[in-house]
Amino acid sequence: EPEPEPPARQVDGNLPVPSLDLYLSGSSAVDVQWEAVGGVSGYQIYRKTGSSGSWSVVKTTSYAYTSWVDSGPSEGRTYYYRICSYKTVNGVKVFSNYSTSVKISL
């Protein structure tokens, strides 16, 4: 039996997209901050290593949060981050479009 396909990421282009700011937090952590947007259940943060890396989800938060410190990065490397908001509708997360990606070098 083949593995079932994960459900496709559902996008609602009307959901607000937060903007993202990055700050160095010590030598190998990134302080990720974003603006609160209304009418959403939470936020999902993506990171990739270098311009050719692939995006992965590094944090999913509730709407109550507007910052998170990512201690995953390594010194001497460049990372890109992006964020989207999500709303849970009938138990399914529906996502906003992605924010513009932001670059930070450690």
C-alpha positions in Angstrom: 0.0 0.0 0.0 1.4 3.4 -0.9 1.6 6.0 1.9 -1.4 8.3 1.8 -0.5 11.8 0.4 -0.5 14.4 3.1 -3.4 16.9 2.6 -2.4 19.8 0.3 -1.7 23.0 2.1 -4.9 25.0 2.0 -4.3 28.7 1.3 -6.8 31.6 1.8 -5.4 34.6 0.0 -7.7 36.9 2.1 -5.9 36.0 5.4 -3.6 38.8 6.5 0.1 38.2 6.1 2.3 39.4 9.0 5.6 41.2 8.3 8.8 39.8 9.8 11.8 41.3 11.5 15.0 39.4 12.4 17.5 40.4 15.1 20.7 38.6 16.3 20.3 37.1 19.7 23.8 36.2 20.9 26.2 34.5 18.5 24.0 31.7 17.2 20.4 32.5 17.8 17.9 34.6 15.9 15.2 36.7 17.5 12.2 36.4 15.1 9.6 39.1 15.6 6.4 39.8 13.7 3.3 42.1 13.9 0.1 40.7 15.3 -2.7 40.4 12.7 -6.4 40.1 13.4 -8.7 37.2 12.8 -6.2 34.4 12.8 -5.5 31.3 15.0 -1.7 31.6 14.9 1.5 31.8 12.9 3.9 29.5 11.1 7.6 30.3 10.7 9.8 28.8 8.0 13.6 28.8 7.7 16.1 27.8 5.0 19.9 27.8 5.1 21.4 29.9 2.3 19.7 31.0 -0.8 19.6 27.5 -2.3 18.3 25.7 0.8 14.8 24.3 1.1 12.2 25.8 3.4 11.1 23.9 6.5 8.7 24.8 9.2 10.6 25.7 12.4 7.8 27.0 14.6 4.0 27.1 14.8 2.6 29.4 17.4 -0.8 30.5 18.6 -2.1 34.1 17.9 -0.9 35.1 21.3 2.8 35.2 20.3 4.6 37.9 18.2 8.2 36.7 18.8 10.3 33.6 19.1 14.0 32.9 19.6 15.4 30.4 17.1 18.4 28.7 18.6 18.8 26.3 15.7 21.1 28.4 13.5 24.9 28.0 13.4 27.5 30.8 13.5 28.9 31.9 10.2 26.0 31.0 8.1 23.2 32.9 6.3 19.5 32.1 6.9 16.3 33.1 5.3 13.0 33.3 7.2 9.4 33.8 6.2 6.1 33.6 8.0 2.4 33.1 7.3 -0.7 33.2 9.5 -3.2 30.4 9.7 -6.8 30.0 10.8 -8.2 26.7 11.9 -11.5 26.0 10.1 -13.3 22.8 11.0 -10.2 21.3 12.4 -8.1 22.1 9.3 -5.4 24.8 9.2 -5.9 27.2 6.3 -2.9 29.4 5.7 -2.2 32.9 4.4 0.2 33.6 1.6 3.9 33.7 2.7 5.5 36.9 3.8 8.5 38.3 1.9 11.5 36.3 3.0 14.1 38.1 5.2 17.8 37.3 5.3 20.1 37.3 8.3 23.8 36.3 8.6 25.3 35.1 11.8 
